[in-house]
Amino acid sequence: MQLIDNIPVWGSPVDEGALRQIKTCARQADHVALMADHHLGYAVPIGGVVAYADAISPSGVGYDIACGNKAVLTDATAREVRPDIVRIMDDIWKTISFGVGRENTDERVDHPLFDDPAWSLPAAAQLKEMARQQLGTVGSGNHYVDIFSDEEDRVWIGVHFGSRGLGHKTATFFLKTAGAIEGMEVDPCVIPARSELGIDYLECMRLAGLYAYAGRDWVCSRVARILGAAVVEEVHNHHNFAWRETHEGRDLWVVRKGATPAFDGQKGFVGGTMGENSVILEGVESELGKHSLYSTVHGAGRRLSRMEAKGKVNKQGVVTREPKVTREMMDTWVSGAHVELRGAGVDESPHCYKRLPEVLAEHAGSIRILHTLTPIGVAMAGKNEFDPYKDWVFR
């Protein structure tokens, strides 16, 4: 960790765009920090931790409210699963819906959260039926369903996604209502937490958080049924959210955008790329943890934007920007890792990301690795899957 203009920053090299953004955030915040997987986001950098005494930032939480990870340990063994992985991934691909809507209409999901009084708020009232239709769908971009083995040959299921259209439309409502400035390197939208708008936002954020948890719970349970396995342990956490926390005797709204809470003893699931290991970790009490407000990375962090990875073609079909990653490059990496892949575009290739062990090493002392998870099967939305609710840029 290094201090840059009194801002705790992890990771090397430092992304200059993300650094500019966190400096802008610091002008309105009580504390900021930048995790090792940081990169440019909308107004607030991915990997940014921004805390306010009496304010909340819809820009900080972002469009994919309550995006997060869940990992479950099952009673299956990799020795049992590997010989059947082709069939398992085929079943996951047919059963779990990726992209914008539910393709498997026989798997409609319901949940008690739809009785929550927050649905009566203006921002949520028109979104309830859409949310019902999308509950349990995974989306696109870097959202996934993975099958892993750990160091004891045990099988884990891991998922990464958030609140889908509910979160995106909720964020859009509050950003527009608050008069947020559009753009990347702009002042983040910050509203008083005790104002009517702030109270409504916090309620809708809470609702989106319940929704994201319910979706990840359902997908993990459904994949366990496909495996014919029982779930014996769960690790579940948001990384695009805000929590009311006490730090150094001060009550703060701590906004984490692409950052995992990591208090002493708190477990988290942090994913790598489709062809590399992920981890189960836990926070460790330390001075470094205090600087980060007990936060750590949420993934490896992008090193190539989506456009850099896949290139650009104009309306006439002429390549205006050469791709830096090809399908052959991605397939070679994944096959070399012995991963059974479904879906995914080259903008999610391992070539687009930093290496997770190097990123985690930057936070040594404030976290410890409990389990290393090696991917056996990975399912993501296909390259042409339409999904207007994925967080547009770099998440």
VOKE-883909 format. One record per residue (C-alpha): x negated, y, z negated. Coordinates in steps of 0.5 Angstrom, whole numbers, plus 500, padded with zeros to 3 digits. Layout:
VOKE-883909
XYZ/...
//
This chain:
VOKE-883909
500500500/498507502/500514500/502518506/504525504/506522497/510517501/509509499/507506506/506499507/504496513/498497518/498500523/503505521/508506526/508514527/515515529/518511523/513515519/516522522/523519520/521517513/518524512/525527514/529523510/524525504/526532505/533531502/532524498/529523491/525517493/523514499/518508501/517505508/516497508/511493512/516491518/518498519/519501526/524507529/531507528/537512528/535518524/533513518/527508520/528500520/524498513/526505510/528505503/531512501/534514494/539519492/541521485/548523487/549522495/550517500/547516507/551513512/545514517/541510512/546504511/546504519/552502524/551494522/553495515/551489510/547486515/543481512/541474511/543467508/539461507/542454504/538448502/542442504/541435501/539432509/532431510/528433517/527426518/534425519/536431523/530431528/532425532/539428533/537435534/539436541/546434539/546438533/545444536/550443542/555442537/553449533/553452540/560450541/563451534/560458532/562464536/556469538/557475542/563480541/569475539/571468537/571463543/573457539/580459537/581453533/576455528/580461526/577464519/581467513/579470507/582473500/578479502/584481507/588483501/583488498/586495497/580498501/584496507/589502506/583507507/584511513/577509516/579501515/587501516/586500524/581495523/584490519/586485525/580486529/576484523/580478522/579476529/571477528/570474521/565468522/562470529/555472529/554477534/548478539/541481539/537478533/542475530/542467529/543461526/537456525/536449522/529449518/525444514/521446508/514443505/518437502/522435509/528438506/533441511/535449510/540453514/539460515/543465518/542473520/548478522/553483518/559486518/560486526/565491529/568493522/561495520/560499527/567502527/567504520/560507520/562511527/568514523/564517517/558519521/563523526/567526520/561528516/559532523/552527523/547529529/546524534/539522536/533518533/529523530/534528527/536529520/540523517/547524515/548525507/554526504/555527496/557521493/563524489/566527494/572525497/569523503/563520499/568516495/571513501/565511504/562507498/569503498/569502506/561500505/563495499/569492504/564491509/559488504/565483502/566481510/559480511/558475505/564472507/562471515/555468513/558464507/563461513/558460518/553456513/559452511/561450518/554448520/553444514/559440516/556439523/550436519/554432515/550435509/552438502/549445500/545444494/542451493/544458496/540465497/544471500/542478501/544484505/538488507/543494510/546497504/546502498/546500491/547504485/541502481/537505475/529506476/525509471/531512467/534515473/541512476/540513484/544510490/538506493/539506501/536500504/535500512/532493514/529492507/531486502/532487495/526484491/527485483/523481478/526474480/531476485/530471491/531473498/531469505/526473510/526470517/521470522/522469530/525463533/518460534/515461527/516460520/521464515/520464508/524464501/521469497/522472490/520479487/515480482/515485476/509490478/507497479/507496487/515494486/516500482/513504488/518501493/524501488/523493488/524492495/521488501/521487508/527484512/523480517/517481521/519487525/519489532/512491536/516491543/522495544/528491548/527495554/519494554/520487553/525485558/523491563/528495567/532495573/536500576/543500580/540498586/536492583/529496584/525494578/523501575/519498569/516492569/517487563/512485558/515478556/518473561/522467560/516463562/512466556/518465551/520458553/512456552/512459545/518456543/517449546/510449543/513450536/518444538/524448537/531446540/533453543/540455545/541462548/537468547/534473551/526475552/527481548/528476542/521472544/516472539/512476543/516482541/515481534/509482529/507476525/511475519/505472514/501478516/507483514/508479508/501479506/502487505/507486500/502481496/503482488/510485488/513478491/511471491/513465497/517460494/518456500/516456507/521454512/519451519/525452525/527446528/533449532/535456533/541459536/542466538/547469543/545468551/541474554/547476558/552476552/556482551/557485544/558493543/557492536/550490535/545496532/543499539/536499538/530496535/533492528/
//
